[in-house]
């Protein structure tokens, strides 16, 4: 039981840090789930999502490409441009 509590507190801490960076709560929760609660991978995903969104790409396409490309920026950008 205490192990689950520690995992939950770690998750909450990671979410809180990402929220403080200005990401939306729903996106933070979704990213944490997609990357099996890896704060580092979720943070990279959210950063790239915002970056590509600012470039005018559609959010659903960005998410799909980032997942397929494993958050590799150049590869993902190439895929988005080809769509």
C-alpha positions in Angstrom: 0.0 0.0 0.0 2.7 2.5 0.8 4.4 1.8 -2.5 1.1 2.8 -4.3 0.9 6.0 -2.2 4.5 6.9 -3.1 3.7 6.4 -6.8 0.6 8.5 -6.5 2.5 11.3 -4.8 5.2 11.2 -7.4 2.5 11.4 -10.1 0.9 14.4 -8.4 4.3 16.1 -8.1 5.1 15.5 -11.7 1.7 16.8 -12.8 2.1 19.9 -10.6 5.5 20.7 -12.1 4.1 20.4 -15.6 1.1 22.5 -14.8 3.4 25.2 -13.4 5.1 25.3 -16.8 1.8 26.5 -18.3 0.4 23.3 -19.8 -3.3 22.5 -19.5 -4.4 20.0 -16.9 -6.1 17.7 -19.5 -3.0 17.6 -21.7 -0.8 16.9 -18.7 -2.9 14.0 -17.5 -3.1 12.6 -21.1 0.6 12.9 -21.6 1.5 11.3 -18.3 -0.8 8.3 -19.2 0.6 8.0 -22.7 4.1 7.8 -21.4 3.4 5.5 -18.5 3.9 8.3 -16.0 7.3 9.3 -17.1 7.6 13.0 -16.4 10.6 13.5 -18.7 8.8 11.9 -21.7 5.5 13.7 -20.9 7.3 17.1 -20.6 9.1 16.6 -24.0 5.8 15.6 -25.6 4.0 18.7 -24.2 6.9 20.9 -25.3 6.8 19.6 -28.8 3.0 19.6 -29.0 3.0 23.3 -28.1 5.8 24.1 -30.5 4.2 22.3 -33.5 0.8 23.8 -32.5 2.3 27.2 -32.7 3.5 26.3 -36.2 -0.1 25.8 -37.3 -0.3 22.0 -37.3 -3.5 20.3 -36.1 -3.3 19.0 -32.5 -4.6 15.5 -33.3 -2.1 15.1 -36.1 0.7 16.3 -33.8 -0.1 13.8 -31.1 -0.3 10.9 -33.5 3.0 11.8 -35.2 4.8 12.4 -31.9 3.7 9.0 -30.6 4.8 7.3 -33.8 8.2 9.1 -33.8 8.8 8.6 -30.1 9.1 12.4 -29.5 11.9 12.8 -32.0 11.5 16.4 -33.1 13.1 16.3 -36.5 11.4 13.1 -37.5 8.0 14.3 -36.3 8.4 17.6 -38.1 9.2 15.8 -41.3 6.1 13.6 -41.0 3.9 16.6 -40.2 5.2 18.6 -43.2 4.5 15.6 -45.5 0.9 15.2 -44.4 
